[in-house]
């Protein structure tokens, strides 16, 4: 079954004030819709794209990472400064509930060697199809190619559609409009202007889980020599450590990739929030890279200082330490001649090579975004907007448009689903209060 519902527009009755409007058809919006339709509430999801879940589908092309199997305390800690707020969402819909939700849709999961949780077939499309089938069975209506434009003077929701402007009355609204990355899939962040004008407390959208441009030895990125030979190649089995000027630190084993302008990949993404914020404060950030984390500093120094006879230093390092390829090239890229002539300096660099970054890559390229509607000042604990909306509607927010961030590894999707669950429950309670109904459909 296709996620495109362009034909349903002519079959469904025009939305009325008794219908809850969910604007945004990503995981957060669809989860809010699931809560509501499951309780018998009439719901219509509006989305600017031709089909729902586009970013969800693209993220799953390399293997859909649903969540993570680590302890909940450790899981919650992945959300940094917003851990306490996100913990409340996860208490209602956490990793265990994500697994159960997938199972109820007929999709079994497994835990990989990294602790990440995946669908048994790694695919996103079957899960999305099963989810949409369930939602349609419970009465969900979809309105595609509807770009939200704010409110009319009469307080109706305004949309641009292929057939012209459209206004929709709804007493309860859930906004799940996404962040600012991957705009071609619908998350363009343009809603910030509309909500800002309505007085909603916002934080600027910033790239998260992003790559960076390096300063380089010459102060302007990689040399042509390094870029032409090594862009696109991975650094495998390395360790990255970084401590920012606020005393926050990061240290982890992993992999990343050299790009045309700098670095990207899972290990870089995991440290991206600290690196990005440090660049914002000081114009640059320097992390240290251990090229041989399985060797102690003493072992490396002993091998570097070992007599090499007629062999070149490069051959010596390759033979004694298996240090070659892009790792060797990075040393040549960043070290000065005097460093190569001093065994202690060279050994120290192999174990803690300073790599200086000068800028995060643009928001459009990032996997996700930070910033958005402020948690606390912008929405309350029920994810209800604190600002007075022109229509006097009750508006809730969910997903990546809220000001939180997390590393990849299932944390992003789990929190999006959890926030959608919370917003859906809050919208359900408000709808019942508005309609004077205490229970419906159950």
C-alpha positions as MATLAB code, in Angstrom:
seq = 'XXXXXXXXXXXXXXXXXXXXXXXXXXXXXXXXXXXXXXXXXXXXXXXXXXXXXXXXXXXXXXXXXXXXXXXXXXXXXXXXXXXXXXXXXXXXXXXXXXXXXXXXXXXXXXXXXXXXXXXXXXXXXXXXXXXXXXXXXXXXXXXXXXXXXXXXXXXXXXXXXXXXXXXXXXXXXXXXXXXXXXXXXXXXXXXXXXXXXXXXXXXXXXXXXXXXXXXXXXXXXXXXXXXXXXXXXXXXXXXXXXXXXXXXXXXXXXXXXXXXXXXXXXXXXXXXXXXXXXXXXXXXXXXXXXXXXXXXXXXXXXXXXXXXXXXXXXXXXXXXXXXXXXXXXXXXXXXXXXXXXXXXXXXXXXXXXXXXXXXXXXXXXXXXXXXXXXXXXXXXXXXXXXXXXXXXXXXXXXXXXXXXXXXXXXXXXXXXXXXXXXXXXXXXXXXXXXXXXXXXXX';
ca = [
       0.000    0.000    0.000;
       1.392    3.388   -0.957;
       1.799    6.160    1.575;
       0.398    8.526   -1.064;
      -3.208    9.382   -0.222;
      -3.877   12.002   -2.880;
      -7.184   10.337   -3.834;
      -8.616   10.377   -0.318;
      -9.141   14.121   -0.540;
     -12.251   13.762   -2.700;
     -13.654   10.826   -0.750;
     -13.457   12.247    2.753;
     -15.729   14.885    4.140;
     -14.238   18.313    4.746;
     -12.640   18.530    8.176;
     -14.715   20.223   10.825;
     -14.061   21.608   14.251;
     -14.617   18.203   15.835;
     -11.694   16.752   13.889;
      -8.171   16.890   15.334;
      -5.611   18.208   12.865;
      -2.137   16.688   12.919;
       0.242   18.702   10.754;
       3.251   16.629    9.741;
       3.289   12.996    8.673;
       6.584   11.837   10.146;
       6.965    9.371   13.034;
       5.932   11.904   15.703;
       2.816   13.031   13.858;
       1.742    9.509   12.968;
       2.244    8.347   16.563;
       0.064   11.201   17.827;
      -2.530   10.181   15.232;
      -2.327    6.561   16.410;
      -3.131    7.547   19.982;
      -6.082    9.650   18.865;
      -7.634    7.356   16.262;
      -7.168    4.410   18.608;
      -9.508    6.209   21.004;
     -12.059    6.844   18.269;
     -11.188   10.487   17.647;
     -11.569   11.729   14.043;
      -8.100   12.754   12.870;
      -6.710   14.203    9.663;
      -2.971   14.337    8.992;
      -1.763   17.127    6.711;
       1.658   16.986    5.070;
       3.424   19.167    2.515;
       4.839   16.170    0.643;
       3.111   13.723   -1.686;
       3.365   10.915    0.878;
       4.054   10.553    4.586;
       7.166    9.250    6.315;
       9.696   10.250    3.659;
      12.572   10.962    6.024;
      11.707    7.789    7.934;
      12.006    5.776    4.727;
      15.283    7.381    3.657;
      16.822    6.901    7.110;
      15.946    3.218    6.864;
      17.645    2.571    3.535;
      20.855    1.479    5.215;
      18.998   -0.524    7.871;
      16.292    0.993   10.043;
      17.624    1.569   13.561;
      14.529    1.623   15.770;
      16.037    1.976   19.226;
      18.791    0.708   21.511;
      18.916   -2.092   24.077;
      21.108   -0.379   26.683;
      19.751    0.341   30.170;
      17.143    3.080   30.342;
      19.344    5.255   32.583;
      22.132    5.147   30.019;
      19.644    5.628   27.195;
      18.190    8.756   28.805;
      21.673   10.195   29.244;
      22.076   10.394   25.463;
      19.823   13.450   25.353;
      22.288   15.789   27.019;
      20.874   18.970   28.503;
      17.296   17.863   27.803;
      17.663   14.420   29.389;
      15.300   15.202   32.255;
      12.517   16.316   29.913;
      12.960   13.468   27.439;
      13.053   11.011   30.348;
       9.412   11.871   31.043;
       8.484   11.035   27.447;
      10.412    7.775   27.554;
       8.706    6.796   30.802;
       5.501    6.608   28.748;
       6.908    5.289   25.482;
      10.483    4.049   25.682;
      12.599    1.443   23.893;
      10.529   -1.476   25.208;
       7.348    0.146   23.905;
       8.986    0.732   20.511;
       9.718   -2.999   20.212;
       6.160   -3.870   21.270;
       4.718   -1.338   18.812;
       6.664   -2.908   15.944;
       5.567   -6.393   17.013;
       1.914   -5.322   17.025;
       2.427   -4.190   13.429;
       3.722   -7.640   12.544;
       7.402   -6.670   12.500;
       9.788   -8.638   14.696;
      13.034   -7.049   15.886;
      16.493   -8.148   16.932;
      19.410   -6.650   18.844;
      22.605   -6.232   16.839;
      26.132   -6.654   18.103;
      26.270   -2.911   18.835;
      23.175   -3.105   21.036;
      21.053   -1.342   18.430;
      17.551   -2.638   17.750;
      16.528   -3.322   14.144;
      13.527   -4.807   12.330;
      14.270   -8.414   11.410;
      14.503   -7.458    7.720;
      16.257   -4.110    8.411;
      13.659   -2.354    6.242;
      11.537    0.719    6.947;
       8.976    0.375    4.141;
       7.129   -2.733    5.434;
       6.833   -1.173    8.878;
       5.457    2.089    7.466;
       2.976    0.237    5.237;
       1.690   -1.821    8.165;
       1.427    1.313   10.301;
      -0.557    3.225    7.686;
      -2.850    0.238    7.159;
      -3.581    0.166   10.884;
      -4.173    3.909   11.020;
      -6.545    3.852    8.058;
      -8.519    1.031    9.638;
      -9.076    3.235   12.688;
     -10.338    6.095   10.518;
      -7.283    8.262    9.813;
      -7.649   10.647    6.860;
      -4.627   12.002    4.983;
      -4.340   15.286    3.108;
      -1.127   15.348    1.096;
       0.556   18.305   -0.600;
      -0.849   20.635    2.049;
       1.754   23.153    3.187;
       0.765   24.844    6.419;
       0.798   28.655    6.295;
      -0.444   29.565    9.775;
      -3.832   30.936   10.782;
      -6.480   33.017    9.068;
      -7.918   36.134   10.769;
     -10.874   33.929   11.673;
      -8.583   31.444   13.381;
      -8.699   28.661   10.826;
      -5.631   26.702    9.751;
      -4.359   27.854    6.362;
      -2.786   25.584    3.767;
      -1.359   25.999    0.303;
      -2.469   23.095   -1.889;
      -2.120   22.207   -5.588;
      -5.723   23.349   -6.082;
      -5.234   26.632   -4.219;
      -5.505   27.959   -0.648;
      -7.538   25.970    1.848;
      -8.746   26.788    5.345;
      -9.538   24.155    7.963;
     -11.329   24.472   11.304;
      -9.980   22.393   14.185;
     -10.219   22.915   17.929;
      -7.210   20.737   18.709;
      -3.995   20.695   16.659;
      -0.776   18.679   16.881;
       2.209   20.202   15.096;
       4.894   17.686   14.107;
       6.645   19.646   11.379;
      10.172   18.303   11.769;
      13.411   20.200   12.155;
      15.491   21.878    9.499;
      17.561   19.147    7.880;
      16.838   17.270    4.650;
      14.387   19.912    3.449;
      13.746   17.991    0.223;
      11.885   15.466    2.390;
       9.699   18.120    4.015;
      11.626   19.267    7.093;
      12.494   22.793    6.015;
      12.018   24.687    9.298;
       9.867   27.370    7.640;
       7.342   26.987   10.433;
       9.711   28.945   12.702;
       8.615   32.225   11.154;
       4.921   31.440   11.661;
       5.325   30.361   15.278;
       7.731   33.202   16.029;
       5.142   35.723   14.883;
       2.633   34.033   17.182;
       4.940   34.637   20.141;
       6.194   31.078   20.597;
       9.562   30.823   22.375;
      12.058   29.408   19.854;
      15.717   28.496   19.667;
      17.535   28.819   16.316;
      17.761   25.616   14.313;
      21.301   24.216   14.155;
      22.866   21.160   12.514;
      23.110   18.035   14.659;
      24.687   14.703   13.781;
      26.625   16.625   11.187;
      29.984   16.746    9.486;
      32.589   19.476    9.872;
      35.107   21.400    7.809;
      38.684   21.144    9.050;
      41.028   24.059    9.522;
      43.920   22.026    8.087;
      47.630   22.602    8.391;
      47.395   25.613    6.080;
      44.300   26.982    7.806;
      41.879   26.318    4.944;
      40.904   22.662    4.813;
      42.708   19.625    3.484;
      45.591   20.001    1.105;
      44.901   19.110   -2.521;
      47.212   16.104   -2.110;
      45.242   14.672    0.821;
      41.833   15.557   -0.605;
      42.447   14.041   -4.035;
      43.760   10.763   -2.630;
      41.775   10.202    0.541;
      38.393   11.989    0.431;
      35.735    9.332    0.923;
      38.034    6.916    2.736;
      37.245    5.720    6.274;
      39.281    5.971    9.444;
      38.650    2.591   11.051;
      39.357    1.501   14.623;
      40.242    4.923   16.005;
      39.349    6.746   19.199;
      38.209   10.357   19.388;
      38.503   12.438   22.546;
      37.407   16.008   23.116;
      36.965   18.303   26.109;
      35.310   21.653   25.523;
      35.949   24.959   27.265;
      33.035   24.249   29.626;
      34.668   21.060   30.885;
      32.318   18.698   29.057;
      34.144   15.725   27.581;
      33.686   12.985   25.025;
      35.754    9.861   24.393;
      34.800    6.918   22.222;
      36.060    4.271   19.829;
      34.593    4.141   16.358;
      34.890    5.081   12.712;
      34.461    8.146   10.531;
      35.204    9.296    6.999;
      37.362   11.984    5.429;
      35.316   14.240    3.131;
      36.300   16.795    0.519;
      36.296   19.504    3.170;
      36.680   17.715    6.476;
      35.170   14.823    8.404;
      31.847   13.079    8.914;
      30.496    9.725   10.049;
      29.200    7.981   13.152;
      32.066    8.868   15.501;
      31.963   12.524   14.445;
      28.177   12.627   14.738;
      28.346   11.313   18.290;
      30.526   14.274   19.321;
      28.880   16.811   17.025;
      26.878   18.715   19.651;
      29.953   19.462   21.762;
      32.073   20.299   18.708;
      29.394   22.542   17.179;
      28.838   24.482   20.391;
      32.583   24.950   20.925;
      32.978   26.352   17.409;
      30.101   28.742   18.092;
      31.878   29.970   21.224;
      35.462   30.172   19.986;
      35.476   29.868   16.212;
      37.098   26.447   16.227;
      37.273   23.149   18.092;
      40.169   20.704   18.337;
      39.661   17.031   19.059;
      42.394   14.437   19.534;
      42.530   11.268   17.514;
      44.140    8.045   18.713;
      45.140    6.267   15.518;
      46.130    3.074   17.345;
      43.781    2.662   20.320;
      44.728   -1.007   20.709;
      48.345   -0.028   21.471;
      49.532    1.726   24.610;
      51.524    4.945   24.419;
      54.557    3.055   25.686;
      54.224    0.388   23.003;
      53.900    2.986   20.257;
      56.918    4.940   21.497;
      59.000    1.781   21.711;
      58.201    0.834   18.119;
      58.707    4.343   16.738;
      62.091    4.610   18.486;
      63.225    1.134   17.445;
      66.206    1.267   15.009;
      64.928    0.937   11.444;
      68.155    0.460    9.553;
      67.830    1.306    5.872;
      64.034    1.270    5.857;
      62.138    4.516    5.374;
      60.163    5.804    8.337;
      56.920    5.133    6.472;
      57.921    1.507    5.878;
      59.030    1.201    9.490;
      55.686    2.464   10.842;
      53.783    0.186    8.490;
      55.854   -2.847    9.407;
      56.021   -2.309   13.166;
      52.639   -0.655   13.838;
      50.592   -1.437   10.729;
      50.209    2.323   10.333;
      49.617    3.118    6.682;
      47.010    4.408    4.243;
      44.805    7.254    5.361;
      46.117    7.155    8.940;
      49.680    7.675    7.752;
      48.485   10.326    5.301;
      46.752   12.257    8.083;
      49.973   12.355   10.067;
      51.782   13.773    7.035;
      48.927   16.248    6.538;
      48.972   17.669   10.057;
      52.481   17.250   11.448;
      55.480   19.453   10.836;
      58.892   18.166    9.717;
      60.312   18.537   13.229;
      57.624   16.187   14.572;
      58.813   13.417   12.263;
      62.372   13.858   13.442;
      61.502   13.352   17.113;
      60.378    9.850   18.132;
      58.593   11.091   21.258;
      56.650   13.756   19.350;
      55.699   11.348   16.594;
      54.564    8.670   19.045;
      52.541   11.242   20.982;
      50.857   12.383   17.756;
      49.947    8.833   16.787;
      48.181    8.448   20.139;
      46.650   11.947   20.297;
      46.728   13.728   16.951;
      45.093   17.173   17.211;
      42.519   17.807   14.466;
      41.076   21.322   14.339;
      37.610   22.016   12.982;
      36.509   25.449   11.812;
      32.816   25.039   10.929;
      29.912   22.630   11.028;
      28.527   21.641    7.667;
      25.251   23.356    6.649;
      21.989   22.422    8.328;
      20.628   21.063    5.050;
      23.290   18.321    5.074;
      22.830   17.305    8.718;
      21.074   14.105    9.724;
      19.029   16.009   12.296;
      18.757   19.422   13.891;
      18.908   21.026   17.297;
      16.874   24.045   18.345;
      13.194   24.691   17.723;
      10.303   25.207   20.124;
      11.768   25.731   23.588;
      11.033   23.008   26.114;
       9.599   24.780   29.137;
       9.298   28.307   27.802;
       7.662   27.235   24.526;
       5.653   24.183   25.590;
       4.569   22.816   28.941;
       5.028   19.263   30.239;
       2.081   18.089   28.145;
       3.799   19.596   25.059;
       1.079   22.242   24.824;
       2.122   25.567   23.291;
       2.208   28.292   25.908;
       1.598   31.101   23.404;
      -1.947   32.320   22.769;
      -2.881   31.190   19.275;
      -5.172   33.497   17.238;
      -7.805   30.790   16.894;
      -7.728   30.027   20.581;
      -6.999   26.476   19.523;
      -5.146   24.160   21.810;
      -1.929   23.352   19.996;
       0.582   20.650   20.892;
       4.035   20.038   19.427;
       5.993   16.837   18.905;
       9.115   15.463   17.304;
      12.184   17.175   15.975;
      10.596   20.635   15.912;
      11.094   20.665   19.685;
      14.439   21.827   21.106;
      16.236   18.565   21.871;
      18.852   16.498   20.108;
      20.386   13.049   20.315;
      23.040   10.981   18.566;
      22.189    8.404   15.940;
      21.699    4.851   17.126;
      17.921    4.703   17.610;
      17.764    7.618   20.032;
      16.337   10.073   17.510;
      13.501    7.845   16.343;
      12.602    6.637   19.830;
      12.274   10.178   21.188;
      10.267   11.292   18.147;
       7.825    8.429   18.704;
       7.738    9.108   22.448;
       7.026   12.813   22.017;
       4.280   11.944   19.533;
       2.778    9.573   22.085;
       2.812   12.275   24.776;
       1.383   14.932   22.464;
      -1.275   12.487   21.296;
      -2.324   11.657   24.852;
      -2.455   15.352   25.720;
      -4.458   16.150   22.583;
      -6.846   13.298   23.394;
      -7.511   14.676   26.874;
      -8.083   18.150   25.421;
     -10.388   16.856   22.696;
     -12.475   14.993   25.247;
     -12.720   18.101   27.404;
     -13.685   20.199   24.384;
     -16.294   17.730   23.119;
     -17.617   16.830   26.544;
     -16.778   13.163   25.899;
     -15.132   11.050   28.581;
     -14.640    7.964   26.446;
     -15.061    7.192   22.772;
     -14.582    4.037   20.827;
     -13.584    1.971   23.888;
];
